[in-house]
């Protein structure tokens, strides 16, 4: 149900998602046992295929357009809480413009004002793409927002909140030829940010600790209270 309603709301806000068709939930003795969300099929390309090939020819303009798209999301108060590069699809129009779609949208937050800078950075951190592509997206995002990442204080905050991982962990997920790619990435980080301390690991991040602590409570609430007695199908 949330996926259906969020798709309707996104499209009303001018953010594309595959056209929603129906939702259905089935309960047994008050517990959710099956649920389905149906949408039109999309022919767009997953962004994960592009980030995996970065910086191959043709990938830079896609990631630049994606950074601008992300800025638009945040300025509209939209926070996709599964903001992974596998949940973002893209296509190119005959005129050369890039279009994006969001999927896996059951976990979203809508605000009536733009997201705070901290919320934007934390949301960006959910991207699990290769490290070099991730750094490029961050740079283009900051440029679009007009954030001066050369400022010593701001670049420290931006790197800590948006990256939130040790360089070794980030390098391990980088695409390419292992050590050479990791060495390139480490050098690029030092040239860009000038850091020697890479902060706490992503596993110790506050959002992950809270997720583990409140996970059971969240699902208990959903199973027993969310849309109680409202199972069924809704079609447009």
Secondary structure by P-SEA (a helix, b strand, c coil): caaaaaaaaaaaaccccccccbbbbbbccccccbbbbbbcccccccaaaaaaaccccaaaaaaaaaaaaaaaaaaacccccccccccbbbbbcccbbbbbbbccccccccccccccaaaaaaaaacccccaaaaaaaaaaaaaaaccccccaaaaaaaaaaaccccaaaaaaacccccaaaaaaaaaaaaaacccccccccccccaaaaaaaaaaaaaaaaaaccccccccccccc
